[in-house]
Amino acid sequence: MSGKFRKTTEILDDFVNLMNNIQKRRMSEMESYVKILNAVKYIGGTVLIIGIVIFLYVFFVTDYSSVTGIGIGTVMGAAFIFLMGVFLVASEEMVTKIKK
């Protein structure tokens, strides 16, 4: 009886170790997604702040109204960078889920 019990516990231990390994692998994949999202967030935020500063400076301080478009374009570029980053992370995650 003790032999069967020991074999059962070994099987359960192997199963628990397997599940832990799967969880660790998923965590490392999620860390890479989080790193990419953080990079996109900081780059997009920096470009957004630069665009807002350019727009406000040109609109309120200088008389060069033709340069206002550069500020607006920078803000739109920041939004585009952020959305593309989120899209790429989401599509990469979906591709890896489909492969498994």
Sine and cosine of phi, psi and omega as CSV:
sin_phi,cos_phi,sin_psi,cos_psi,sin_omega,cos_omega
0.00,0.00,-0.62,0.78,-0.03,-1.00
-0.93,0.36,-0.50,0.87,0.04,-1.00
-0.91,0.41,-0.68,0.73,0.03,-1.00
-0.92,0.39,-0.62,0.78,0.00,-1.00
-0.91,0.41,-0.67,0.74,0.01,-1.00
-0.90,0.44,-0.65,0.76,0.01,-1.00
-0.90,0.43,-0.64,0.77,0.02,-1.00
-0.90,0.43,-0.69,0.73,0.01,-1.00
-0.92,0.40,-0.57,0.82,0.06,-1.00
-0.91,0.42,-0.63,0.78,0.04,-1.00
-0.91,0.42,-0.68,0.73,0.03,-1.00
-0.91,0.42,-0.64,0.77,0.04,-1.00
-0.89,0.45,-0.67,0.74,0.05,-1.00
-0.88,0.47,-0.65,0.76,0.02,-1.00
-0.90,0.43,-0.69,0.73,0.01,-1.00
-0.90,0.44,-0.67,0.74,0.04,-1.00
-0.89,0.45,-0.64,0.77,0.04,-1.00
-0.88,0.47,-0.71,0.71,0.00,-1.00
-0.91,0.42,-0.62,0.78,0.05,-1.00
-0.90,0.44,-0.65,0.76,0.03,-1.00
-0.90,0.44,-0.66,0.75,0.04,-1.00
-0.90,0.45,-0.67,0.74,-0.01,-1.00
-0.91,0.42,-0.66,0.76,0.03,-1.00
-0.90,0.45,-0.64,0.77,0.01,-1.00
-0.90,0.43,-0.67,0.74,0.03,-1.00
-0.90,0.43,-0.63,0.78,0.01,-1.00
-0.90,0.44,-0.63,0.78,0.02,-1.00
-0.93,0.37,-0.59,0.80,0.08,-1.00
-0.91,0.41,-0.66,0.75,0.01,-1.00
-0.91,0.41,-0.56,0.83,0.04,-1.00
-0.89,0.45,-0.60,0.80,0.03,-1.00
-0.93,0.37,-0.62,0.79,0.06,-1.00
-0.90,0.43,-0.66,0.76,0.00,-1.00
-0.91,0.41,-0.62,0.79,0.03,-1.00
-0.89,0.46,-0.69,0.72,0.00,-1.00
-0.91,0.41,-0.68,0.74,0.01,-1.00
-0.90,0.43,-0.64,0.77,0.04,-1.00
-0.90,0.43,-0.66,0.75,0.03,-1.00
-0.88,0.47,-0.71,0.71,0.01,-1.00
-0.90,0.43,-0.63,0.78,-0.01,-1.00
-0.89,0.45,-0.73,0.69,-0.03,-1.00
-0.95,0.32,-0.64,0.77,0.03,-1.00
-0.92,0.40,-0.72,0.69,0.02,-1.00
-0.89,0.47,-0.65,0.76,0.02,-1.00
-0.91,0.42,-0.64,0.77,0.02,-1.00
-0.91,0.42,-0.72,0.70,0.02,-1.00
-0.90,0.43,-0.60,0.80,0.04,-1.00
-0.89,0.45,-0.71,0.70,0.00,-1.00
-0.90,0.43,-0.66,0.75,0.04,-1.00
-0.88,0.48,-0.69,0.73,0.01,-1.00
-0.90,0.45,-0.66,0.75,0.02,-1.00
-0.91,0.41,-0.67,0.74,0.02,-1.00
-0.90,0.44,-0.70,0.71,0.03,-1.00
-0.88,0.48,-0.72,0.69,-0.02,-1.00
-0.87,0.48,-0.75,0.66,-0.04,-1.00
-0.91,0.40,-0.63,0.78,0.01,-1.00
-0.90,0.44,-0.73,0.68,-0.03,-1.00
-0.94,0.35,-0.61,0.79,-0.08,-1.00
-0.95,0.30,-0.63,0.77,-0.11,-0.99
-0.97,-0.24,-0.45,0.89,-0.14,-0.99
-0.98,-0.18,-0.77,0.64,-0.09,-1.00
-0.99,-0.11,0.17,-0.99,0.01,-1.00
-0.98,-0.19,0.14,0.99,-0.02,-1.00
-1.00,0.04,1.00,0.09,-0.05,-1.00
-0.95,0.32,-0.33,0.94,0.00,-1.00
-0.96,0.29,-0.31,0.95,-0.02,-1.00
-1.00,0.06,-0.14,0.99,0.02,-1.00
-0.86,0.51,-0.53,0.85,0.02,-1.00
-0.89,0.47,-0.48,0.88,0.03,-1.00
-0.92,0.40,-0.67,0.75,0.05,-1.00
-0.90,0.44,-0.69,0.72,0.02,-1.00
-0.90,0.43,-0.67,0.74,0.02,-1.00
-0.90,0.43,-0.58,0.81,0.04,-1.00
-0.92,0.39,-0.65,0.76,0.05,-1.00
-0.90,0.44,-0.68,0.73,0.03,-1.00
-0.91,0.41,-0.59,0.81,0.06,-1.00
-0.89,0.45,-0.62,0.78,0.04,-1.00
-0.90,0.44,-0.68,0.74,0.04,-1.00
-0.90,0.44,-0.64,0.77,0.02,-1.00
-0.91,0.42,-0.68,0.73,0.03,-1.00
-0.86,0.51,-0.72,0.70,-0.03,-1.00
-0.91,0.42,-0.73,0.69,-0.02,-1.00
-0.91,0.42,-0.63,0.77,0.03,-1.00
-0.92,0.40,-0.62,0.79,0.05,-1.00
-0.89,0.45,-0.70,0.71,0.03,-1.00
-0.90,0.43,-0.65,0.76,0.03,-1.00
-0.89,0.45,-0.68,0.73,-0.01,-1.00
-0.92,0.40,-0.64,0.77,0.05,-1.00
-0.91,0.42,-0.69,0.72,0.00,-1.00
-0.91,0.42,-0.67,0.75,-0.01,-1.00
-0.93,0.36,-0.60,0.80,0.04,-1.00
-0.91,0.42,-0.64,0.77,0.02,-1.00
-0.91,0.42,-0.65,0.76,0.01,-1.00
-0.92,0.39,-0.62,0.78,0.02,-1.00
-0.90,0.43,-0.68,0.73,0.01,-1.00
-0.92,0.39,-0.54,0.84,0.05,-1.00
-0.94,0.34,-0.59,0.80,0.00,-1.00
-0.94,0.35,-0.61,0.79,0.00,-1.00
-0.91,0.42,-0.48,0.88,0.00,-1.00
-0.99,0.12,0.00,0.00,0.00,0.00
